[in-house]
Amino acid sequence: MNQKHAWVLGATGQIGRAAVGALDRDGWEVTAVSRGGGRDERWGDGVRALALDRDEEGTLEKALGEDCDVLVDMVAFGPAHARQLRSLSGRVGSAVVISSGAVYEDERGRSFDTQDQPDGFPRYPVPLPETQRTVEPGDTTYGTRKVQLERELLAAGDALPVTLLRAGAVHGPYCRTPRELYFVKRLLDGRRRRVLAYGGESRFHPVHVANAAELIRLAARRPGSRVLNAADPQAPTVAEIGAAIDAVLGRETETVLVDGPAPEGGVGDTPWSGAHPVVYDMTAAERELGYRPVTGYVESLPETVEWLTGELAGRDWRKAFPKMARNYGEALFDYAAEDAWLETYDRGRL
């Protein structure tokens, strides 16, 4: 029996690294495609690394040839990429494409796009199934463009079976916007108190890269046109995440809980904070793919924390994680504002 061939676009990204490894260990012949053509030291010797810019017209089509059983796309975004993938119908057996939980909206039309508006936090069912309505497609936001991508790909039907994975809050090494940085840096900086909005009860369902890679591996084995959530077995609260990171680093932290949203200045506002829980239903993935998670959030933390600590060693966090700095700004580590709020809190004025 001939060995099956997998192409992975975005192979040196956070999920891509894990996906290439999972497919290689599962017996696939893997071509790992990225703009730089780099390799991960954990990949097997049989993995072929290829430098390619998929946005350069005709480059992907020419390089692909006729020998691709599954195309795994980590970086597809918007209708142009969807049309590019659809043009490969007949040359590609199936596709697995990363989408996002940002596509969902609640019954009042609230989504991740509206959460910064008054009463804008979405209130989703718990758990949130794939049948939940989505935002309207468009080119204005991350979520609307992902919906464009999804609809265009699903319209291909049997010509290109595609599994779309709606990923939760991705975590693990090599993340460009690691939410765990919020707690790890505070501990490394010697902070022994923290403030958490919404009583520390916010839940934003994570997915570890190894679990995302397992979903990709299973979907590659079982081609079909489907949309599936991608999440860990647990959706811990932000307070539980903070406590788990404390345990990894062997520290103790006093947590001050704020009822409701963060006070002025964003004190207590974390990358997980939200008025209502976001918890994804994984029943469909279990049923259709036989998915079983390979790790849990707490079990995976030591590796993530070790990686973060290494990335921060001797470096300004804004240099280590420039995208995180752009997304969240200086308020993420505004210790002066925290200390001022805590001083007032300690005097009993709040």
Secondary structure, DSSP 8 states (H G I E B T S, - for coil): ----EEEEETTTSHHHHHHHHHHHHTT-EEEEEESS----TTS-TT-EEEE--TTSTTHHHHHHTT-EEEEEESS--SHHHHHHHHTTBTTEEEEEEEEEGGGBB-TTS-BGGGTTSTT-S----SSB-TTS-B----SSSHHHHHHHHHHHHHTTGGGS-EEEEEE-EEESTT-SS-TTHHHHHHHHTT--EEEEGGGG--BB-EEEHHHHHHHHHHHHHS---EEEEE--S---BHHHHHHHHHHHHT---EEEE-SSS--TT-TT--TT--SS-B-B--HHHHHHH----S--HHHHHHHHHHHHHHHHTTS-HHHH-HHHHHHH-GGGG-HHHHHHHHHHHHTT--
